[in-house]
Amino acid sequence: MFRELLHFTVFLFCLIFVVTVITNIRAKDKSFLYADSVLETSDIQELTDNTSYSKSFFYSMRSVFFLDFGKTESGEDVSRHILKKIVPTFHLSLFAILLGSGSAILFALVCIYFEIKLLESFFLFLSKFILSTPIFVVSILLFLFFFLYLGILPPGGYEAGNISYLILPGIALGSRVFARIFYLTLDEGKKEQESDYIFFLQTRGFGRRRIVFYYIFRKIFPLVLIFILIDFSSLLSGSILVEEIFFFPGIGKSLYYAVKSLDENLLRALLFYSGVVFYVLTRTAKILQFQLSME
């Protein structure tokens, strides 16, 4: 427990340093934002006065430890702004990760069970196609087909409790999760199929369906789980392109706004949020992997 706490403390200080550098570099010169204004040069200089890295670092430390990130450029409380964005982001991330990883594991085990080369080749080709296609292209194709052509799904936005708003962005994000997890599950499942443990189960008369969908799945799941949680952490950090295309009010859209408007406080808070989410879920995945592998 102490060692884990020490790891997190070191990570926190490193994260604060990185966040400070990024926000200072990004918000170094805001003068161009006032280029079309009637303000005098001296007034613009006062508004865009830059603080030193040391002051920014200590301000970031204070913000993190007291969870007070100040206000956005528009005057909204940063913490309250992020809390409003977390709920839709969590819903979208959960939908995408369940859809992508669940279908990937199922189809990979089906390929192992039936041992049909054509079926396996189809899903491998599909996975390669997804990974080689930019996610914004997938998003636009989904938008054109399901909204403009079929007219069966909303083009974007978010409404709490209405899953139809999650389908298009969820498929776009979940498709890449599907491709990565399918590759991993198929590869590890085939390796496990050749192990002495599975050979022993076969000699004991266990049915192939039970071996594939229970024993092989149980053996490879700890490894697959860590990749699922890593993907989940990246989704929780927001997806700028997908959220912009489907005008989804999530963390990614806020991050895009913070970068575009040079909102230092909001950018600092969002980078800190993303770093902590990634760390916590990654460490959780490793602990779960260790616990499951010991069973």
C-alpha positions in Angstrom: 0.0 0.0 0.0 2.8 2.4 0.9 4.7 1.6 -2.3 1.6 2.2 -4.4 1.1 5.6 -2.6 4.7 6.5 -3.3 4.3 5.6 -7.0 1.2 7.8 -7.2 2.9 10.7 -5.4 5.9 10.6 -7.8 3.5 10.3 -10.8 1.5 13.3 -9.5 4.5 15.6 -9.3 5.7 14.5 -12.8 2.2 15.1 -14.1 2.1 18.6 -12.6 5.4 19.4 -14.2 4.3 18.2 -17.6 1.0 19.9 -17.4 2.7 23.2 -16.4 5.1 23.0 -19.4 2.3 22.2 -21.8 -0.1 24.9 -20.6 2.7 27.5 -20.5 3.8 26.7 -24.0 0.3 26.7 -25.4 -0.8 29.9 -23.6 2.5 31.7 -24.1 1.2 34.4 -26.4 -2.5 35.3 -26.5 -2.0 38.6 -28.2 -3.3 37.4 -31.6 -6.7 36.7 -29.9 -7.1 40.5 -29.6 -5.8 41.4 -33.0 -9.2 42.6 -34.3 -10.1 44.4 -31.1 -9.9 48.2 -30.4 -7.7 47.7 -27.4 -4.4 49.5 -27.1 -1.1 47.6 -27.2 -0.4 48.2 -23.5 -3.9 46.9 -22.6 -3.4 43.8 -24.7 0.1 43.2 -23.1 -1.5 43.5 -19.6 -4.2 40.9 -20.5 -1.7 38.5 -22.0 1.0 38.9 -19.3 2.8 35.6 -18.9 3.8 34.1 -15.6 7.1 32.3 -15.0 7.3 28.5 -15.1 8.0 28.4 -11.4 4.9 30.4 -10.5 2.8 28.3 -12.9 4.2 25.1 -11.3 3.3 26.2 -7.8 -0.1 27.4 -9.0 -0.7 24.0 -10.6 0.3 22.3 -7.4 -2.1 24.4 -5.4 -4.9 23.7 -8.0 -4.4 20.0 -7.8 -4.1 19.6 -4.1 -7.1 21.9 -3.3 -9.0 20.8 -6.5 -9.5 24.5 -7.3 -8.7 25.2 -10.9 -10.2 28.7 -11.0 -12.5 29.8 -13.8 -12.6 29.4 -17.6 -12.1 32.3 -20.0 -15.9 32.6 -20.1 -16.2 32.9 -16.3 -17.5 29.3 -15.6 -16.0 27.4 -12.7 -13.6 24.8 -14.2 -14.3 22.0 -11.8 -18.1 22.3 -12.3 -17.5 22.5 -16.1 -15.5 19.2 -16.1 -18.0 17.4 -13.8 -20.8 18.2 -16.3 -18.7 16.7 -19.1 -17.7 13.5 -17.3 -21.2 12.0 -17.3 -21.8 12.0 -21.1 -18.1 11.0 -21.6 -18.5 8.0 -19.2 -21.7 6.9 -20.9 -20.1 7.1 -24.4 -16.9 5.4 -23.2 -18.7 2.5 -21.5 -20.9 1.9 -24.5 -17.9 1.9 -26.9 -15.7 -0.3 -24.7 -18.5 -2.9 -24.1 -19.5 -2.9 -27.7 -16.0 -3.1 -29.1 -14.3 -5.5 -26.6 -17.4 -7.7 -26.1 -17.9 -8.3 -29.9 -14.1 -8.8 -30.4 -13.8 -11.5 -27.7 -16.9 -13.3 -28.9 -15.9 -13.3 -32.6 -12.3 -14.3 -31.8 -13.5 -17.3 -29.7 -16.0 -18.2 -32.4 -13.1 -18.3 -34.9 -11.0 -20.5 -32.6 -14.0 -22.8 -32.0 -15.1 -23.4 -35.6 -11.5 -23.2 -37.1 -12.9 -21.8 -40.4 -10.1 -20.1 -42.3 -12.5 -17.9 -44.3 -14.3 -16.6 -41.2 -11.0 -15.8 -39.5 -9.6 -14.1 -42.6 -12.7 -11.9 -42.9 -12.4 -10.6 -39.3 -8.6 -10.2 -39.7 -9.2 -8.1 -42.9 -11.9 -6.1 -41.1 -9.6 -5.4 -38.2 -6.8 -4.3 -40.5 -9.2 -2.1 -42.5 -10.4 -0.4 -39.3 -6.9 0.2 -37.9 -5.7 1.6 -41.3 -8.7 3.9 -41.6 -8.6 7.3 -39.8 -11.3 7.5 -37.1 -12.8 10.7 -38.6 -13.4 8.8 -41.9 -15.3 6.1 -40.0 -17.3 8.7 -38.2 -18.2 10.5 -41.4 -19.2 7.3 -43.1 -21.4 6.3 -40.2 -23.0 9.8 -40.2 -23.7 9.7 -43.9 -25.1 6.1 -43.9 -27.2 6.0 -40.7 -28.4 9.6 -40.6 -28.5 11.1 -44.1 -29.3 7.8 -46.0 -31.3 5.7 -43.6 -32.4 8.5 -41.3 -32.8 6.2 -38.3 -30.3 7.7 -35.8 -29.7 11.3 -34.5 -26.8 13.1 -36.1 -25.3 14.0 -32.8 -25.7 15.6 -29.4 -26.5 13.9 -26.1 -29.6 13.2 -24.1 -29.3 11.5 -20.7 -30.9 8.0 -20.8 -31.3 8.0 -24.6 -28.9 5.4 -26.0 -29.6 6.4 -29.6 -27.3 9.4 -29.1 -24.4 7.0 -28.2 -24.7 4.6 -31.1 -22.9 6.5 -33.9 -20.0 7.9 -31.8 -19.9 4.6 -29.9 -19.5 2.5 -33.0 -16.8 4.9 -34.3 -14.8 4.6 -31.1 -15.6 1.0 -30.4 -14.5 -0.1 -33.9 -10.9 0.5 -33.0 -11.3 -1.2 -29.7 -12.8 -4.1 -31.6 -9.8 -4.4 -34.0 -7.1 -4.3 -31.3 -8.9 -6.7 -28.9 -9.8 -9.1 -31.7 -6.1 -9.4 -32.7 -5.0 -9.9 -29.1 -7.7 -12.4 -28.2 -7.3 -14.5 -31.4 -3.5 -14.6 -31.0 -3.5 -15.5 -27.3 -6.4 -17.9 -27.7 -4.5 -19.9 -30.4 -1.4 -20.0 -28.3 -3.4 -21.3 -25.3 -5.1 -23.9 -27.5 -1.7 -25.5 -28.1 -0.8 -25.6 -24.4 -0.4 -28.7 -22.3 -3.2 -27.6 -20.1 -5.7 -27.7 -22.9 -4.3 -31.0 -24.2 -4.9 -32.4 -20.7 -8.5 -31.2 -20.7 -9.1 -32.8 -24.1 -7.7 -36.2 -22.9 -10.1 -35.9 -19.9 -13.1 -35.7 -22.3 -14.0 -32.1 -21.9 -16.2 -30.8 -24.7 -14.6 -28.3 -27.2 -17.3 -25.7 -26.6 -16.5 -25.7 -22.9 -12.7 -25.7 -23.5 -12.9 -22.7 -25.9 -15.6 -20.5 -24.3 -14.7 -21.2 -20.7 -11.1 -22.5 -20.1 -9.3 -20.7 -22.9 -11.3 -17.5 -22.2 -10.5 -17.7 -18.5 -6.8 -18.2 -19.2 -6.4 -15.3 -21.6 -8.8 -12.9 -19.9 -6.3 -11.4 -17.4 -4.1 -10.2 -20.3 -7.0 -9.0 -22.4 -8.4 -7.1 -19.5 -5.4 -4.9 -19.1 -5.7 -3.8 -22.7 -9.5 -3.2 -22.3 -8.9 -0.9 -19.3 -6.1 1.0 -21.1 -8.5 1.5 -24.0 -11.2 2.6 -21.5 -8.9 5.1 -19.9 -8.1 6.7 -23.3 -11.8 6.9 -24.1 -12.6 8.5 -20.7 -10.0 11.1 -21.6 -12.1 12.2 -24.5 -12.0 11.9 -28.3 -11.7 15.3 -29.9 -12.4 14.3 -33.5 -15.4 12.0 -32.8 -17.0 14.4 -30.4 -16.5 17.3 -32.8 -18.1 15.4 -35.7 -21.1 14.3 -33.6 -21.1 17.5 -31.5 -21.0 15.4 -28.4 -20.7 17.4 -25.2 -17.8 15.5 -23.7 -14.3 15.9 -22.3 -12.8 15.8 -25.9 -14.9 18.7 -27.0 -13.9 20.7 -23.9 -10.2 19.9 -24.6 -10.6 21.2 -28.2 -12.2 24.4 -26.9 -9.4 24.8 -24.2 -6.6 24.4 -26.8 -8.4 26.6 -29.4 -9.2 29.5 -27.0 -5.9 29.2 -25.0 -7.9 28.7 -21.8 -5.0 27.9 -19.5 -7.1 27.0 -16.4 -9.3 24.6 -18.3 -6.5 23.1 -20.2 -4.5 22.5 -17.0 -7.5 20.8 -15.4 -8.3 18.6 -18.4 -4.7 17.4 -18.8 -4.6 16.6 -15.1 -7.9 14.7 -15.3 -6.7 12.7 -18.3 -3.4 11.8 -16.6 -5.0 10.7 -13.4 -7.7 8.6 -15.2 -5.0 6.9 -17.3 -2.8 6.2 -14.3 -5.6 4.8 -12.0 -7.1 2.5 -14.7 -3.7 1.3 -15.8 -2.6 0.4 -12.2 -6.0 -1.2 -11.6 -5.6 -3.3 -14.7 -2.2 -4.5 -13.5 -3.5 -5.4 -10.0 -6.5 -7.2 -11.5 -4.3 -9.1 -13.9 -2.0 -10.2 -11.1 -5.0 -11.3 -8.9 -6.7 -13.2 -11.8 -3.5 -14.9 -12.9 -3.0 -16.2 -9.4 -6.4 -18.0 -9.3 
